[in-house]
Every structure is written in structure tokens, then in C-alpha cells.
Amino acid sequence: MQAKWRNFWGSGEHFDWWAFPIDANSGHGDRYNVTPAINELRNSAAFLEAVLENAQLLSIGLGYSLEFGQVIDPARADKYAIRLFKCGRALHLWGMPVAHRAFVGCVEYLLEGHPELAKILAGIRADKTPELNPLGIDLVIAA
């Protein structure tokens, strides 16, 4: 997984809209809002697995392992607020409670150096556990 993060992270490209589709408008209006397709996408294993992998890759890019729930490289930590928002919101929307909780941990870790990110926790519904998606696809925590 860690070997893939560089290809995913790239050179700062705007990958948020396809990596973390959500039910909210963006600076482009409703162009990337997936609300009409939510029911169909919640029943697509390939889609849900891709969202989960994208969240893992983003977290690795930030120096945090969702799978292990720990910092893996503090030098990578950054404050891409919109990416944090979209990733956390996507994990909640697509019904991945374990991944969502792990990602909240990543954001809480990033808060240590960037207190301005506190508002992100509300946006990603940090205090609400999402209902598991119908296919049961979620993060598996390492033992």
C-alpha cells in the first residue's frame, strides 16, 4: 500500500473530486455532487473498495496509517483541509465506520500542528458513527 501512495499523491493534482465523491457541491457547483447516484454506488463493491483504498493512500501521504492507527512519518504531515474534509465525509457517506473512525484519528493527529483544522472534524461528522454499507466493505484494523 505504501508503495502506491506516491502515484496517488502525485504533484498536488486536484484528485479530491474523483477520489472522495461526496453529497455536497464544490467550487464547481453540483458538477461533482454524487447525490443522484448514492444508492447505486453504495451497492458497488469496486467503488467502495476504491474509496477505501484512496483514503488509505491519502493518509499514508499525510504520514499516518489508518490500518495501524498511528503516525508512520511525521515529516509528511500537511494541512490539505479540503482533502481531509472530502475524505472524511466520503468515508461517512459510503458507510465505513472503522475507516471513518481511523481517519478522524488522522485528523486529530494533524491538529497538533495545525489547530485551524479543528473545523474539519465537524465537517466530516467526527462525532457520528456511520451505518455500515450494505456490502460490509470497511477498513480491517491490523492486529
LUMLO-707983 format. One record per atom (N, C-alpha, C): residue number from 1; chain; atom name; x, y, z. Coordinates in steps of 0.2 Angstrom, whole numbers. Atoms other than C-alpha are relative to their C-alpha. Layout:
N
site num=NUM chaine=A atome=CA x=X y=Y z=Z $
...
end
This chain:
143
site num=1 chaine=A atome=N x=4 y=-6 z=0 $
site num=1 chaine=A atome=CA x=0 y=0 z=0 $
site num=1 chaine=A atome=C x=4 y=6 z=0 $
site num=2 chaine=A atome=N x=-4 y=-6 z=0 $
site num=2 chaine=A atome=CA x=14 y=12 z=4 $
site num=2 chaine=A atome=C x=3 y=2 z=-6 $
site num=3 chaine=A atome=N x=-3 y=-1 z=6 $
site num=3 chaine=A atome=CA x=22 y=10 z=-12 $
site num=3 chaine=A atome=C x=-5 y=3 z=-5 $
site num=4 chaine=A atome=N x=5 y=-3 z=5 $
site num=4 chaine=A atome=CA x=6 y=16 z=-21 $
site num=4 chaine=A atome=C x=-1 y=7 z=1 $
site num=5 chaine=A atome=N x=2 y=-6 z=-2 $
site num=5 chaine=A atome=CA x=4 y=32 z=-12 $
site num=5 chaine=A atome=C x=3 y=6 z=-4 $
site num=6 chaine=A atome=N x=-4 y=-5 z=4 $
site num=6 chaine=A atome=CA x=17 y=42 z=-22 $
site num=6 chaine=A atome=C x=-4 y=1 z=-7 $
site num=7 chaine=A atome=N x=4 y=0 z=6 $
site num=7 chaine=A atome=CA x=7 y=38 z=-38 $
site num=7 chaine=A atome=C x=-7 y=4 z=1 $
site num=8 chaine=A atome=N x=6 y=-3 z=-1 $
site num=8 chaine=A atome=CA x=-9 y=43 z=-30 $
site num=8 chaine=A atome=C x=1 y=8 z=2 $
site num=9 chaine=A atome=N x=-1 y=-7 z=-3 $
site num=9 chaine=A atome=CA x=-2 y=59 z=-21 $
site num=9 chaine=A atome=C x=2 y=5 z=-6 $
site num=10 chaine=A atome=N x=-2 y=-4 z=6 $
site num=10 chaine=A atome=CA x=6 y=65 z=-37 $
site num=10 chaine=A atome=C x=4 y=6 z=2 $
site num=11 chaine=A atome=N x=-3 y=-7 z=-1 $
site num=11 chaine=A atome=CA x=12 y=83 z=-38 $
site num=11 chaine=A atome=C x=-5 y=5 z=2 $
site num=12 chaine=A atome=N x=5 y=-5 z=-3 $
site num=12 chaine=A atome=CA x=-3 y=91 z=-29 $
site num=12 chaine=A atome=C x=-6 y=0 z=-5 $
site num=13 chaine=A atome=N x=6 y=0 z=5 $
site num=13 chaine=A atome=CA x=-16 y=87 z=-43 $
site num=13 chaine=A atome=C x=-6 y=0 z=4 $
site num=14 chaine=A atome=N x=7 y=0 z=-3 $
site num=14 chaine=A atome=CA x=-34 y=90 z=-39 $
site num=14 chaine=A atome=C x=-3 y=-7 z=-1 $
site num=15 chaine=A atome=N x=3 y=7 z=1 $
site num=15 chaine=A atome=CA x=-39 y=72 z=-36 $
site num=15 chaine=A atome=C x=-6 y=-1 z=4 $
site num=16 chaine=A atome=N x=6 y=1 z=-5 $
site num=16 chaine=A atome=CA x=-52 y=75 z=-22 $
site num=16 chaine=A atome=C x=-6 y=-2 z=-3 $
site num=17 chaine=A atome=N x=7 y=1 z=2 $
site num=17 chaine=A atome=CA x=-67 y=75 z=-33 $
site num=17 chaine=A atome=C x=-1 y=-7 z=-3 $
site num=18 chaine=A atome=N x=1 y=7 z=2 $
site num=18 chaine=A atome=CA x=-64 y=58 z=-40 $
site num=18 chaine=A atome=C x=2 y=-5 z=5 $
site num=19 chaine=A atome=N x=-3 y=5 z=-6 $
site num=19 chaine=A atome=CA x=-55 y=50 z=-25 $
site num=19 chaine=A atome=C x=-5 y=0 z=5 $
site num=20 chaine=A atome=N x=4 y=0 z=-6 $
site num=20 chaine=A atome=CA x=-68 y=55 z=-12 $
site num=20 chaine=A atome=C x=-7 y=4 z=-2 $
site num=21 chaine=A atome=N x=6 y=-3 z=2 $
site num=21 chaine=A atome=CA x=-85 y=58 z=-21 $
site num=21 chaine=A atome=C x=-5 y=1 z=6 $
site num=22 chaine=A atome=N x=4 y=-1 z=-5 $
site num=22 chaine=A atome=CA x=-97 y=66 z=-9 $
site num=22 chaine=A atome=C x=-7 y=3 z=-2 $
site num=23 chaine=A atome=N x=7 y=-3 z=1 $
site num=23 chaine=A atome=CA x=-115 y=73 z=-7 $
site num=23 chaine=A atome=C x=-1 y=7 z=1 $
site num=24 chaine=A atome=N x=0 y=-7 z=-1 $
site num=24 chaine=A atome=CA x=-111 y=91 z=-7 $
site num=24 chaine=A atome=C x=3 y=4 z=-6 $
site num=25 chaine=A atome=N x=-3 y=-3 z=5 $
site num=25 chaine=A atome=CA x=-107 y=104 z=-20 $
site num=25 chaine=A atome=C x=7 y=3 z=1 $
site num=26 chaine=A atome=N x=-7 y=-2 z=-1 $
site num=26 chaine=A atome=CA x=-90 y=111 z=-23 $
site num=26 chaine=A atome=C x=1 y=7 z=-3 $
site num=27 chaine=A atome=N x=-1 y=-7 z=3 $
site num=27 chaine=A atome=CA x=-82 y=127 z=-30 $
site num=27 chaine=A atome=C x=-3 y=0 z=-8 $
site num=28 chaine=A atome=N x=2 y=1 z=7 $
site num=28 chaine=A atome=CA x=-88 y=120 z=-47 $
site num=28 chaine=A atome=C x=-8 y=-2 z=0 $
site num=29 chaine=A atome=N x=7 y=1 z=-1 $
site num=29 chaine=A atome=CA x=-106 y=119 z=-41 $
site num=29 chaine=A atome=C x=-2 y=-7 z=1 $
site num=30 chaine=A atome=N x=2 y=7 z=-1 $
site num=30 chaine=A atome=CA x=-115 y=102 z=-42 $
site num=30 chaine=A atome=C x=3 y=-5 z=-5 $
site num=31 chaine=A atome=N x=-3 y=4 z=6 $
site num=31 chaine=A atome=CA x=-104 y=96 z=-56 $
site num=31 chaine=A atome=C x=3 y=-7 z=3 $
site num=32 chaine=A atome=N x=-3 y=6 z=-3 $
site num=32 chaine=A atome=CA x=-95 y=83 z=-44 $
site num=32 chaine=A atome=C x=-5 y=-3 z=6 $
site num=33 chaine=A atome=N x=4 y=3 z=-5 $
site num=33 chaine=A atome=CA x=-110 y=80 z=-32 $
site num=33 chaine=A atome=C x=-3 y=-6 z=-2 $
site num=34 chaine=A atome=N x=3 y=6 z=2 $
site num=34 chaine=A atome=CA x=-115 y=62 z=-32 $
site num=34 chaine=A atome=C x=-6 y=-2 z=3 $
site num=35 chaine=A atome=N x=6 y=1 z=-4 $
site num=35 chaine=A atome=CA x=-131 y=63 z=-23 $
site num=35 chaine=A atome=C x=-5 y=-5 z=-5 $
site num=36 chaine=A atome=N x=4 y=4 z=4 $
site num=36 chaine=A atome=CA x=-141 y=56 z=-38 $
site num=36 chaine=A atome=C x=2 y=-8 z=-1 $
site num=37 chaine=A atome=N x=-3 y=7 z=1 $
site num=37 chaine=A atome=CA x=-130 y=40 z=-39 $
site num=37 chaine=A atome=C x=1 y=-4 z=7 $
site num=38 chaine=A atome=N x=-2 y=3 z=-6 $
site num=38 chaine=A atome=CA x=-129 y=36 z=-20 $
site num=38 chaine=A atome=C x=-2 y=-7 z=1 $
site num=39 chaine=A atome=N x=3 y=7 z=-1 $
site num=39 chaine=A atome=CA x=-140 y=21 z=-20 $
site num=39 chaine=A atome=C x=4 y=-5 z=-4 $
site num=40 chaine=A atome=N x=-4 y=5 z=5 $
site num=40 chaine=A atome=CA x=-131 y=13 z=-35 $
site num=40 chaine=A atome=C x=7 y=-1 z=3 $
site num=41 chaine=A atome=N x=-7 y=1 z=-2 $
site num=41 chaine=A atome=CA x=-114 y=17 z=-28 $
site num=41 chaine=A atome=C x=1 y=-4 z=6 $
site num=42 chaine=A atome=N x=-1 y=4 z=-6 $
site num=42 chaine=A atome=CA x=-117 y=10 z=-11 $
site num=42 chaine=A atome=C x=-1 y=-7 z=-1 $
site num=43 chaine=A atome=N x=0 y=8 z=1 $
site num=43 chaine=A atome=CA x=-120 y=-7 z=-19 $
site num=43 chaine=A atome=C x=5 y=-2 z=-5 $
site num=44 chaine=A atome=N x=-6 y=2 z=5 $
site num=44 chaine=A atome=CA x=-104 y=-7 z=-30 $
site num=44 chaine=A atome=C x=6 y=-1 z=5 $
site num=45 chaine=A atome=N x=-6 y=1 z=-4 $
site num=45 chaine=A atome=CA x=-90 y=-16 z=-21 $
site num=45 chaine=A atome=C x=6 y=3 z=-3 $
site num=46 chaine=A atome=N x=-6 y=-3 z=3 $
site num=46 chaine=A atome=CA x=-77 y=-10 z=-34 $
site num=46 chaine=A atome=C x=0 y=8 z=2 $
site num=47 chaine=A atome=N x=0 y=-7 z=-2 $
site num=47 chaine=A atome=CA x=-82 y=8 z=-30 $
site num=47 chaine=A atome=C x=2 y=1 z=7 $
site num=48 chaine=A atome=N x=-2 y=-1 z=-7 $
site num=48 chaine=A atome=CA x=-82 y=6 z=-11 $
site num=48 chaine=A atome=C x=7 y=-2 z=2 $
site num=49 chaine=A atome=N x=-7 y=2 z=-1 $
site num=49 chaine=A atome=CA x=-66 y=-3 z=-11 $
site num=49 chaine=A atome=C x=5 y=5 z=-3 $
site num=50 chaine=A atome=N x=-5 y=-5 z=3 $
site num=50 chaine=A atome=CA x=-58 y=11 z=-22 $
site num=50 chaine=A atome=C x=0 y=6 z=5 $
site num=51 chaine=A atome=N x=0 y=-5 z=-4 $
site num=51 chaine=A atome=CA x=-64 y=24 z=-10 $
site num=51 chaine=A atome=C x=4 y=-1 z=7 $
site num=52 chaine=A atome=N x=-4 y=2 z=-6 $
site num=52 chaine=A atome=CA x=-57 y=15 z=5 $
site num=52 chaine=A atome=C x=8 y=0 z=-2 $
site num=53 chaine=A atome=N x=-7 y=0 z=2 $
site num=53 chaine=A atome=CA x=-40 y=12 z=-4 $
site num=53 chaine=A atome=C x=2 y=8 z=-1 $
site num=54 chaine=A atome=N x=-2 y=-7 z=1 $
site num=54 chaine=A atome=CA x=-40 y=31 z=-9 $
site num=54 chaine=A atome=C x=1 y=3 z=7 $
site num=55 chaine=A atome=N x=-1 y=-2 z=-7 $
site num=55 chaine=A atome=CA x=-42 y=35 z=10 $
site num=55 chaine=A atome=C x=6 y=-2 z=3 $
site num=56 chaine=A atome=N x=-6 y=3 z=-3 $
site num=56 chaine=A atome=CA x=-28 y=24 z=15 $
site num=56 chaine=A atome=C x=6 y=3 z=-4 $
site num=57 chaine=A atome=N x=-5 y=-4 z=4 $
site num=57 chaine=A atome=CA x=-17 y=32 z=1 $
site num=57 chaine=A atome=C x=1 y=7 z=3 $
site num=58 chaine=A atome=N x=0 y=-7 z=-3 $
site num=58 chaine=A atome=CA x=-21 y=49 z=7 $
site num=58 chaine=A atome=C x=3 y=1 z=7 $
site num=59 chaine=A atome=N x=-3 y=0 z=-7 $
site num=59 chaine=A atome=CA x=-17 y=45 z=25 $
site num=59 chaine=A atome=C x=7 y=-1 z=0 $
site num=60 chaine=A atome=N x=-7 y=2 z=1 $
site num=60 chaine=A atome=CA x=-1 y=37 z=20 $
site num=60 chaine=A atome=C x=4 y=7 z=-2 $
site num=61 chaine=A atome=N x=-3 y=-6 z=2 $
site num=61 chaine=A atome=CA x=3 y=53 z=11 $
site num=61 chaine=A atome=C x=1 y=6 z=5 $
site num=62 chaine=A atome=N x=0 y=-5 z=-6 $
site num=62 chaine=A atome=CA x=0 y=63 z=27 $
site num=62 chaine=A atome=C x=4 y=-3 z=5 $
site num=63 chaine=A atome=N x=-4 y=3 z=-6 $
site num=63 chaine=A atome=CA x=11 y=51 z=37 $
site num=63 chaine=A atome=C x=-3 y=-3 z=5 $
site num=64 chaine=A atome=N x=4 y=3 z=-5 $
site num=64 chaine=A atome=CA x=-2 y=42 z=45 $
site num=64 chaine=A atome=C x=-3 y=-7 z=-3 $
site num=65 chaine=A atome=N x=3 y=7 z=2 $
site num=65 chaine=A atome=CA x=-8 y=23 z=44 $
site num=65 chaine=A atome=C x=-7 y=-1 z=3 $
site num=66 chaine=A atome=N x=6 y=2 z=-2 $
site num=66 chaine=A atome=CA x=-26 y=20 z=45 $
site num=66 chaine=A atome=C x=-1 y=-7 z=3 $
site num=67 chaine=A atome=N x=0 y=7 z=-1 $
site num=67 chaine=A atome=CA x=-23 y=2 z=46 $
site num=67 chaine=A atome=C x=2 y=-2 z=7 $
site num=68 chaine=A atome=N x=-3 y=1 z=-7 $
site num=68 chaine=A atome=CA x=-12 y=3 z=62 $
site num=68 chaine=A atome=C x=-2 y=6 z=5 $
site num=69 chaine=A atome=N x=2 y=-5 z=-5 $
site num=69 chaine=A atome=CA x=-19 y=19 z=69 $
site num=69 chaine=A atome=C x=5 y=4 z=3 $
site num=70 chaine=A atome=N x=-5 y=-4 z=-3 $
site num=70 chaine=A atome=CA x=-3 y=28 z=71 $
site num=70 chaine=A atome=C x=4 y=4 z=-6 $
site num=71 chaine=A atome=N x=-5 y=-4 z=4 $
site num=71 chaine=A atome=CA x=10 y=40 z=64 $
site num=71 chaine=A atome=C x=5 y=-4 z=-3 $
site num=72 chaine=A atome=N x=-6 y=4 z=3 $
site num=72 chaine=A atome=CA x=22 y=32 z=51 $
site num=72 chaine=A atome=C x=5 y=5 z=-2 $
site num=73 chaine=A atome=N x=-5 y=-5 z=2 $
site num=73 chaine=A atome=CA x=31 y=48 z=45 $
site num=73 chaine=A atome=C x=-2 y=7 z=2 $
site num=74 chaine=A atome=N x=3 y=-6 z=-2 $
site num=74 chaine=A atome=CA x=28 y=64 z=54 $
site num=74 chaine=A atome=C x=3 y=6 z=-5 $
site num=75 chaine=A atome=N x=-2 y=-5 z=4 $
site num=75 chaine=A atome=CA x=38 y=73 z=41 $
site num=75 chaine=A atome=C x=-5 y=2 z=-6 $
site num=76 chaine=A atome=N x=5 y=-1 z=6 $
site num=76 chaine=A atome=CA x=24 y=71 z=28 $
site num=76 chaine=A atome=C x=-6 y=4 z=2 $
site num=77 chaine=A atome=N x=7 y=-3 z=-3 $
site num=77 chaine=A atome=CA x=10 y=79 z=39 $
site num=77 chaine=A atome=C x=0 y=7 z=-4 $
site num=78 chaine=A atome=N x=2 y=-6 z=3 $
site num=78 chaine=A atome=CA x=2 y=93 z=30 $
site num=78 chaine=A atome=C x=-7 y=2 z=1 $
site num=79 chaine=A atome=N x=6 y=-2 z=-2 $
site num=79 chaine=A atome=CA x=-14 y=103 z=31 $
site num=79 chaine=A atome=C x=-5 y=1 z=-6 $
site num=80 chaine=A atome=N x=4 y=-1 z=6 $
site num=80 chaine=A atome=CA x=-24 y=100 z=15 $
site num=80 chaine=A atome=C x=-7 y=-1 z=2 $
site num=81 chaine=A atome=N x=7 y=0 z=-3 $
site num=81 chaine=A atome=CA x=-41 y=105 z=23 $
site num=81 chaine=A atome=C x=-5 y=-3 z=-5 $
site num=82 chaine=A atome=N x=6 y=3 z=4 $
site num=82 chaine=A atome=CA x=-52 y=101 z=8 $
site num=82 chaine=A atome=C x=1 y=-7 z=-1 $
site num=83 chaine=A atome=N x=-1 y=7 z=1 $
site num=83 chaine=A atome=CA x=-44 y=84 z=5 $
site num=83 chaine=A atome=C x=-2 y=-4 z=7 $
site num=84 chaine=A atome=N x=2 y=3 z=-7 $
site num=84 chaine=A atome=CA x=-47 y=80 z=24 $
site num=84 chaine=A atome=C x=-7 y=0 z=0 $
site num=85 chaine=A atome=N x=8 y=-1 z=-1 $
site num=85 chaine=A atome=CA x=-65 y=86 z=23 $
site num=85 chaine=A atome=C x=-3 y=-5 z=-5 $
site num=86 chaine=A atome=N x=3 y=5 z=5 $
site num=86 chaine=A atome=CA x=-69 y=76 z=7 $
site num=86 chaine=A atome=C x=1 y=-7 z=2 $
site num=87 chaine=A atome=N x=-2 y=7 z=-2 $
site num=87 chaine=A atome=CA x=-60 y=60 z=13 $
site num=87 chaine=A atome=C x=-5 y=-2 z=6 $
site num=88 chaine=A atome=N x=4 y=2 z=-6 $
site num=88 chaine=A atome=CA x=-69 y=60 z=30 $
site num=88 chaine=A atome=C x=-7 y=0 z=-2 $
site num=89 chaine=A atome=N x=7 y=0 z=1 $
site num=89 chaine=A atome=CA x=-85 y=65 z=23 $
site num=89 chaine=A atome=C x=-2 y=-6 z=-5 $
site num=90 chaine=A atome=N x=1 y=6 z=5 $
site num=90 chaine=A atome=CA x=-84 y=51 z=9 $
site num=90 chaine=A atome=C x=0 y=-6 z=4 $
site num=91 chaine=A atome=N x=0 y=6 z=-4 $
site num=91 chaine=A atome=CA x=-80 y=38 z=22 $
site num=91 chaine=A atome=C x=-6 y=-1 z=4 $
site num=92 chaine=A atome=N x=6 y=0 z=-4 $
site num=92 chaine=A atome=CA x=-95 y=43 z=32 $
site num=92 chaine=A atome=C x=-6 y=-1 z=-5 $
site num=93 chaine=A atome=N x=6 y=1 z=5 $
site num=93 chaine=A atome=CA x=-107 y=44 z=17 $
site num=93 chaine=A atome=C x=0 y=-7 z=-3 $
site num=94 chaine=A atome=N x=0 y=7 z=3 $
site num=94 chaine=A atome=CA x=-101 y=27 z=10 $
site num=94 chaine=A atome=C x=0 y=-5 z=5 $
site num=95 chaine=A atome=N x=2 y=5 z=-6 $
site num=95 chaine=A atome=CA x=-104 y=19 z=27 $
site num=95 chaine=A atome=C x=6 y=-5 z=2 $
site num=96 chaine=A atome=N x=-6 y=3 z=-3 $
site num=96 chaine=A atome=CA x=-86 y=14 z=33 $
site num=96 chaine=A atome=C x=1 y=2 z=7 $
site num=97 chaine=A atome=N x=-1 y=-2 z=-6 $
site num=97 chaine=A atome=CA x=-87 y=16 z=51 $
site num=97 chaine=A atome=C x=7 y=-1 z=3 $
site num=98 chaine=A atome=N x=-7 y=2 z=-2 $
site num=98 chaine=A atome=CA x=-70 y=8 z=55 $
site num=98 chaine=A atome=C x=5 y=5 z=-3 $
site num=99 chaine=A atome=N x=-5 y=-4 z=3 $
site num=99 chaine=A atome=CA x=-61 y=18 z=42 $
site num=99 chaine=A atome=C x=-1 y=7 z=2 $
site num=100 chaine=A atome=N x=2 y=-7 z=-2 $
site num=100 chaine=A atome=CA x=-71 y=34 z=47 $
site num=100 chaine=A atome=C x=4 y=2 z=6 $
site num=101 chaine=A atome=N x=-3 y=-1 z=-7 $
site num=101 chaine=A atome=CA x=-65 y=32 z=65 $
site num=101 chaine=A atome=C x=7 y=1 z=-1 $
site num=102 chaine=A atome=N x=-7 y=0 z=1 $
site num=102 chaine=A atome=CA x=-47 y=29 z=59 $
site num=102 chaine=A atome=C x=2 y=7 z=-3 $
site num=103 chaine=A atome=N x=-2 y=-6 z=3 $
site num=103 chaine=A atome=CA x=-47 y=44 z=48 $
site num=103 chaine=A atome=C x=-1 y=6 z=5 $
site num=104 chaine=A atome=N x=1 y=-5 z=-5 $
site num=104 chaine=A atome=CA x=-54 y=55 z=62 $
site num=104 chaine=A atome=C x=6 y=0 z=4 $
site num=105 chaine=A atome=N x=-6 y=0 z=-4 $
site num=105 chaine=A atome=CA x=-39 y=49 z=72 $
site num=105 chaine=A atome=C x=6 y=4 z=-4 $
site num=106 chaine=A atome=N x=-5 y=-3 z=4 $
site num=106 chaine=A atome=CA x=-28 y=55 z=57 $
site num=106 chaine=A atome=C x=-1 y=8 z=1 $
site num=107 chaine=A atome=N x=1 y=-7 z=-1 $
site num=107 chaine=A atome=CA x=-36 y=72 z=58 $
site num=107 chaine=A atome=C x=2 y=3 z=6 $
site num=108 chaine=A atome=N x=-2 y=-2 z=-6 $
site num=108 chaine=A atome=CA x=-34 y=73 z=76 $
site num=108 chaine=A atome=C x=8 y=1 z=1 $
site num=109 chaine=A atome=N x=-8 y=0 z=0 $
site num=109 chaine=A atome=CA x=-15 y=69 z=74 $
site num=109 chaine=A atome=C x=2 y=7 z=-3 $
site num=110 chaine=A atome=N x=-2 y=-6 z=4 $
site num=110 chaine=A atome=CA x=-14 y=83 z=61 $
site num=110 chaine=A atome=C x=-2 y=7 z=4 $
site num=111 chaine=A atome=N x=1 y=-6 z=-4 $
site num=111 chaine=A atome=CA x=-22 y=96 z=73 $
site num=111 chaine=A atome=C x=5 y=2 z=5 $
site num=112 chaine=A atome=N x=-5 y=-2 z=-4 $
site num=112 chaine=A atome=CA x=-7 y=95 z=84 $
site num=112 chaine=A atome=C x=4 y=6 z=-3 $
site num=113 chaine=A atome=N x=-4 y=-5 z=4 $
site num=113 chaine=A atome=CA x=2 y=106 z=71 $
site num=113 chaine=A atome=C x=-4 y=5 z=-3 $
site num=114 chaine=A atome=N x=4 y=-4 z=4 $
site num=114 chaine=A atome=CA x=-12 y=114 z=63 $
site num=114 chaine=A atome=C x=-7 y=1 z=4 $
site num=115 chaine=A atome=N x=6 y=-1 z=-4 $
site num=115 chaine=A atome=CA x=-26 y=120 z=76 $
site num=115 chaine=A atome=C x=-6 y=3 z=-5 $
site num=116 chaine=A atome=N x=5 y=-2 z=5 $
site num=116 chaine=A atome=CA x=-35 y=128 z=61 $
site num=116 chaine=A atome=C x=-4 y=-5 z=-3 $
site num=117 chaine=A atome=N x=4 y=6 z=3 $
site num=117 chaine=A atome=CA x=-41 y=111 z=56 $
site num=117 chaine=A atome=C x=-5 y=-2 z=4 $
site num=118 chaine=A atome=N x=5 y=3 z=-5 $
site num=118 chaine=A atome=CA x=-52 y=109 z=71 $
site num=118 chaine=A atome=C x=-7 y=0 z=-4 $
site num=119 chaine=A atome=N x=6 y=0 z=3 $
site num=119 chaine=A atome=CA x=-67 y=114 z=60 $
site num=119 chaine=A atome=C x=-2 y=-6 z=-5 $
site num=120 chaine=A atome=N x=1 y=6 z=4 $
site num=120 chaine=A atome=CA x=-64 y=99 z=49 $
site num=120 chaine=A atome=C x=-3 y=-5 z=3 $
site num=121 chaine=A atome=N x=3 y=6 z=-3 $
site num=121 chaine=A atome=CA x=-69 y=87 z=62 $
site num=121 chaine=A atome=C x=-8 y=1 z=0 $
site num=122 chaine=A atome=N x=7 y=0 z=1 $
site num=122 chaine=A atome=CA x=-87 y=94 z=62 $
site num=122 chaine=A atome=C x=-2 y=-1 z=-7 $
site num=123 chaine=A atome=N x=1 y=1 z=7 $
site num=123 chaine=A atome=CA x=-87 y=94 z=43 $
site num=123 chaine=A atome=C x=0 y=-8 z=-2 $
site num=124 chaine=A atome=N x=0 y=7 z=2 $
site num=124 chaine=A atome=CA x=-83 y=75 z=42 $
site num=124 chaine=A atome=C x=-4 y=-4 z=5 $
site num=125 chaine=A atome=N x=4 y=4 z=-5 $
site num=125 chaine=A atome=CA x=-95 y=71 z=56 $
site num=125 chaine=A atome=C x=3 y=-4 z=5 $
site num=126 chaine=A atome=N x=-4 y=3 z=-4 $
site num=126 chaine=A atome=CA x=-82 y=66 z=68 $
site num=126 chaine=A atome=C x=-4 y=-3 z=6 $
site num=127 chaine=A atome=N x=4 y=3 z=-6 $
site num=127 chaine=A atome=CA x=-95 y=63 z=82 $
site num=127 chaine=A atome=C x=-5 y=-4 z=-2 $
site num=128 chaine=A atome=N x=6 y=5 z=2 $
site num=128 chaine=A atome=CA x=-107 y=52 z=72 $
site num=128 chaine=A atome=C x=3 y=-6 z=-4 $
site num=129 chaine=A atome=N x=-3 y=6 z=3 $
site num=129 chaine=A atome=CA x=-103 y=34 z=68 $
site num=129 chaine=A atome=C x=-5 y=-2 z=-6 $
site num=130 chaine=A atome=N x=4 y=2 z=6 $
site num=130 chaine=A atome=CA x=-109 y=30 z=50 $
site num=130 chaine=A atome=C x=-3 y=-7 z=1 $
site num=131 chaine=A atome=N x=3 y=6 z=0 $
site num=131 chaine=A atome=CA x=-120 y=15 z=47 $
site num=131 chaine=A atome=C x=4 y=-4 z=-5 $
site num=132 chaine=A atome=N x=-4 y=4 z=5 $
site num=132 chaine=A atome=CA x=-110 y=1 z=38 $
site num=132 chaine=A atome=C x=-4 y=-1 z=-6 $
site num=133 chaine=A atome=N x=3 y=1 z=7 $
site num=133 chaine=A atome=CA x=-114 y=0 z=19 $
site num=133 chaine=A atome=C x=-2 y=-7 z=0 $
site num=134 chaine=A atome=N x=3 y=7 z=1 $
site num=134 chaine=A atome=CA x=-124 y=-15 z=13 $
site num=134 chaine=A atome=C x=4 y=-5 z=-2 $
site num=135 chaine=A atome=N x=-5 y=5 z=2 $
site num=135 chaine=A atome=CA x=-109 y=-24 z=6 $
site num=135 chaine=A atome=C x=5 y=-2 z=6 $
site num=136 chaine=A atome=N x=-4 y=1 z=-6 $
site num=136 chaine=A atome=CA x=-100 y=-23 z=23 $
site num=136 chaine=A atome=C x=8 y=1 z=-1 $
site num=137 chaine=A atome=N x=-7 y=-1 z=2 $
site num=137 chaine=A atome=CA x=-84 y=-16 z=15 $
site num=137 chaine=A atome=C x=2 y=6 z=5 $
site num=138 chaine=A atome=N x=-2 y=-4 z=-5 $
site num=138 chaine=A atome=CA x=-74 y=-7 z=28 $
site num=138 chaine=A atome=C x=8 y=-1 z=1 $
site num=139 chaine=A atome=N x=-7 y=1 z=-1 $
site num=139 chaine=A atome=CA x=-56 y=-5 z=34 $
site num=139 chaine=A atome=C x=1 y=-6 z=5 $
site num=140 chaine=A atome=N x=-2 y=5 z=-5 $
site num=140 chaine=A atome=CA x=-48 y=-20 z=43 $
site num=140 chaine=A atome=C x=6 y=2 z=4 $
site num=141 chaine=A atome=N x=-5 y=-2 z=-5 $
site num=141 chaine=A atome=CA x=-38 y=-15 z=58 $
site num=141 chaine=A atome=C x=5 y=-5 z=1 $
site num=142 chaine=A atome=N x=-5 y=5 z=-1 $
site num=142 chaine=A atome=CA x=-21 y=-23 z=59 $
site num=142 chaine=A atome=C x=1 y=-2 z=8 $
site num=143 chaine=A atome=N x=0 y=3 z=-7 $
site num=143 chaine=A atome=CA x=-19 y=-34 z=75 $
site num=143 chaine=A atome=C x=7 y=1 z=2 $
end
